[in-house]
Amino acid sequence: MATTIFSDSWFRVSGLRVALLPSVEVSTQQFRGRTWYVLQDPYTQRYFRASVQACRFIQSLQPDKTVEEVWEDFVNNHPHAAPSREEVIQLLSQLHMSNLLYSLQQSDNEAIVKRYKAQKNKELMGKVASFLFLRVPLFNPN
């Protein structure tokens, strides 16, 4: 885990009440001699790989507790394996970008919908742009 415990951005996430989506499935994976946990949402086909300590923290997130309460409980119960505040911020932002978290607060849900629409627009523009680049062979080099 990181050496610094405190973070300047902690105030942004400390009061959030988030948890994993109920549809997320957790499975283990062995990669280069280490155990990893793979979080998969079968509906959106989104994946996220996390270490053992990070997965324990992620699974302890509950919508009835704030992130700070969960982190403090985790530090008290697992002092040597607890992530730093900066790691928690990074972990939560990655999970949020992968749409694997949910929150009862309306603003987070709106951000997920906005990100989903932007992703669909990107895919559509990529398909439209692919028609603009026709491949026409000019000559046969053989």
Phi and psi in degrees as a GROMACS rama.xvg file:
@    title "Ramachandran Plot"
@    xaxis  label "Phi"
@    yaxis  label "Psi"
@TYPE xy
-69.1798  157.691  ALA-2
-82.3261  -27.2758  THR-3
-88.8996  137.419  THR-4
-95.5322  -36.9698  ILE-5
-93.5288  155.576  PHE-6
-141.334  146.667  SER-7
-72.857  -23.4091  ASP-8
-97.995  9.33344  SER-9
-62.0056  -34.129  TRP-10
-62.3016  -22.9621  PHE-11
-72.5991  -31.312  ARG-12
-112.586  -12.8074  VAL-13
-63.0456  -31.2856  SER-14
-93.6001  -0.0562142  GLY-15
-72.8373  147.533  LEU-16
-117.068  97.6687  ARG-17
-126.595  162.396  VAL-18
-155.791  166.811  ALA-19
-67.4849  148.358  LEU-20
-61.1144  143.974  LEU-21
-62.8444  -22.8518  PRO-22
-82.665  -7.13144  SER-23
-73.4984  129.305  VAL-24
-104.7  140.775  GLU-25
-113.531  128.251  VAL-26
-134.789  157.84  SER-27
-96.0438  155.172  THR-28
-147.08  136.538  GLN-29
-97.0882  123.78  GLN-30
-139.388  117.246  PHE-31
51.7069  43.9852  ARG-32
79.3598  3.52211  GLY-33
-116.123  150.483  ARG-34
-92.4492  129.953  THR-35
-125.424  156.315  TRP-36
-110.44  132.712  TYR-37
-107.491  120.914  VAL-38
-96.7995  125.023  LEU-39
-129.58  133.572  GLN-40
-103.391  109.135  ASP-41
-67.0604  -20.5613  PRO-42
-77.5621  -41.1262  TYR-43
-101.472  -5.60976  THR-44
56.8239  41.0763  GLN-45
-99.9695  140.012  ARG-46
-125.291  153.275  TYR-47
-150.725  130.063  PHE-48
-103.593  131.755  ARG-49
-134.136  152.942  ALA-50
-72.5415  172.783  SER-51
-62.0091  -46.2364  VAL-52
-65.425  -42.4556  GLN-53
-64.7589  -39.109  ALA-54
-67.4549  -37.4879  CYS-55
-61.5981  -40.9554  ARG-56
-66.7941  -44.0437  PHE-57
-60.239  -42.795  ILE-58
-71.2806  -18.6215  GLN-59
-85.74  -7.17654  SER-60
-68.0955  134.88  LEU-61
-137.384  145.836  GLN-62
-70.6998  -14.2388  PRO-63
-92.6054  0.498305  ASP-64
-125.607  147.775  LYS-65
-77.9214  164.126  THR-66
-61.563  -37.7088  VAL-67
-65.1584  -41.5922  GLU-68
-63.422  -42.2145  GLU-69
-65.2092  -42.7441  VAL-70
-63.8896  -43.4517  TRP-71
-64.0398  -41.4288  GLU-72
-61.7995  -41.3357  ASP-73
-65.7876  -40.9388  PHE-74
-64.7553  -39.9126  VAL-75
-68.1302  -37.7945  ASN-76
-84.5438  -32.6381  ASN-77
-132.897  72.5967  HIS-78
-65.1598  -30.769  PRO-79
-87.2378  -21.3098  HIS-80
-106.151  5.49091  ALA-81
-76.2008  137.226  ALA-82
-74.1862  154.505  PRO-83
-75.8178  170.23  SER-84
-63.8028  -38.449  ARG-85
-63.3605  -39.7161  GLU-86
-66.8222  -36.7694  GLU-87
-64.3103  -43.066  VAL-88
-61.2049  -46.244  ILE-89
-64.0449  -42.6299  GLN-90
-63.3445  -45.9945  LEU-91
-65.7271  -37.6135  LEU-92
-68.2175  -37.1061  SER-93
-67.8853  -40.4425  GLN-94
-66.4901  -37.4101  LEU-95
-66.7273  -41.0583  HIS-96
-67.0922  -26.8825  MET-97
-87.4724  1.36611  SER-98
56.7193  42.71  ASN-99
-105.954  -3.80452  LEU-100
-108.693  153.277  LEU-101
-132.405  155.941  TYR-102
-140.693  152.754  SER-103
-83.2797  -5.68189  LEU-104
-82.1247  136.806  GLN-105
-65.5586  -36.5257  GLN-106
-63.2661  -37.6333  SER-107
-66.1622  -40.3552  ASP-108
-65.8495  -37.2034  ASN-109
-64.7898  -37.2116  GLU-110
-65.9889  -37.7448  ALA-111
-64.8772  -44.391  ILE-112
-64.2428  -41.5901  VAL-113
-63.306  -42.706  LYS-114
-66.0561  -37.5252  ARG-115
-64.576  -43.8905  TYR-116
-64.9449  -39.6987  LYS-117
-64.4073  -38.9795  ALA-118
-65.528  -42.5597  GLN-119
-64.8268  -39.0439  LYS-120
-62.7623  -39.9569  ASN-121
-62.1324  -44.3964  LYS-122
-62.8637  -42.7845  GLU-123
-64.2872  -44.3668  LEU-124
-64.5637  -33.9838  MET-125
-65.5338  -39.9924  GLY-126
-68.1093  -40.6449  LYS-127
-66.2126  -42.0454  VAL-128
-67.2848  -27.9533  ALA-129
-65.6552  -26.8216  SER-130
-73.8237  -22.8318  PHE-131
-74.1417  -22.5735  LEU-132
-105.839  86.5942  PHE-133
-82.2024  142.089  LEU-134
-102.019  111.192  ARG-135
-120.002  114.966  VAL-136
-71.8321  127.589  PRO-137
-86.1504  -40.1441  LEU-138
-155.658  163.012  PHE-139
-97.8628  114.497  ASN-140
-70.2292  -14.2404  PRO-141
